[in-house]
Amino acid sequence: MLLPECGTVRPVMSDSGSSFKLVDVPGGLPLFGHAGIFKKNPLQTIAEWWRRYGDALRFRLGSNTLLLFSHPDLAEEILVRQADRFVKVYDPRRPVGLALVLGNGLVTSSGEVWKRHRRIIQPIFHRTRLTAMADRMVQIGEQRIAGWSERTEQPIDIAAEMMALTLEVISHTMFTTSVAHHLDQISRALRVSLRYAFDSFHNPLHPPGWLPTRRNREFRRVMGFMDGLIYSLIAERRGSGQRHGDLLDRLLDARDEETGAGLTDQELRDEALTIFAAGHETTANALAWTWYLLATHPDVKARFHEELDRVLGDKRPTADDLPNLPFTRALFDESLRLFPPAPAIQRKAATETTVGGLTLPAGSVVLIGTYNLHRHPAFWPDPDRFLPERWLKGDRSLSRCAYIPFGAGPRACVGTHFALLEGPLLLALIGQRYDLQLAQERVEPQLMVTLRPKDGILMTRHPRRRLATSAA
């Protein structure tokens, strides 16, 4: 792993302990600010800045000034206590970042639009309604890994495999149809569009979208494909009148409890694409990092396999089994701590306000350093170690916002329960049948909206035999 360990984080609290000191990151260049070093390796940069300069920092990307906050108290102020004063950075007239891809969906919208969409969509993802999808998740997982029985000695990119698997899961649960024949196109479209969105945010030299550059043309092509796919699925469902009980049906049928209005086709496109993209990308990355951590910690992997053999035996896992698989859930939680799918959360101050004793003018752009929060030595014992047992012993951080893999406050991820059902279920299914072993020396994290393994993770698959246990 190429990232620095926490080391000693410089104190940023004042002598009274009631406020923070804002530190300007040195080394900014005229015009460009810190854009050069940030673009080279954003994740390593924000981790090193935090470790070196403290929990409250200010830096520049071109003409844009940003704040980097890496303390749970600051995160709680922004995401929970003052959530109404911090909005998403979205301007429909000049969209940047994820808004270029997802439009005005739940992830990007603010104000009354967000409140209305949240009221409509949140009931769709209630825990009890998602449990019925668990069996389908497992069936899709079984179908996907059925092909692993051939040439298991040949290394595969487990990150790509998890991306394909979760894409199949979300396509079936969202649309009751397979997109296998579009898999390569979808994967490429998401890769191209997310990279483009990320660059539009942090690169001051990013050309405006109307210029006919090669990247702009490529972005328009892949978004044309994704729009065509989503709109055709919506039109087909509206036209046929058939109902399948999937997420698309629920979006079509959902109504605002205050007005009785549903979602327009444009709103359906934005929300469907948001669920489709975010709903598989984040879980896929979380699973890939979990397999990497298990492969590099054989003692943890042995305990994981023992729990699966003891609880499941040879039967397929179900949602009812998850409460009896606490270690499986613990290692997934610990993987989300070390490699949160969203290593930073961005907000903009809608009005002038004070956070941690710091006065923030209206329009201030803040990055909450989730990656740093999850490794803060003041809140986590042995913060850089993979210790799933911390979730079983109860010695995890008691600070409200020291662990926020799905965000916090009213804008916490609406798909949290979906991910926490799908992730452990697929871990159990695959771990029950295969021992995955690392087939490369170095794995490097890469921040590209989500936290991906750069160049993938090569692993070999070794079929397992169920170990003899006292319960057998």
Secondary structure, 3 states (H helix, E strand, C coil): CCCCCCCCCCCCECCCCCCECCEECCCCECCCECHHHHHHCHHHHHHHHHHHHCCEEEEEECCEEEEEECCHHHHHHHHHHCHHHEECCCCCCCCCCCHHHHCCCCCCCCHHHHHHHHHHHHHHHCHHHHHHHHHHHHHHHHHHHHHHHCCCCCCEEHHHHHHHHHHHHHHHHHHCCCCHHHHHHHHHHHHHHHHHHHHHHHCCCCCCCCCCCHHHHHHHHHHHHHHHHHHHHHHHHHHHCCCCCCHHHHHHHCCCCCCCCCCCHHHHHHHHHHHHHHHHHHHHHHHHHHHHHHHCCHHHHHHHHHHHHHHCCCCCCCHHHHHHCHHHHHHHHHHHHHCCCCCCEEEEECCCEEECCEEECCCCEEEECHHHHCCCCCCCCCCCCCCCCHHHHCCCCCCCCCCCCCCCHHHCCCCHHHHHHHHHHHHHHHHHHEEEEECCCCCEEEECCCEEEECCCEEEEEECCCCCCCCC
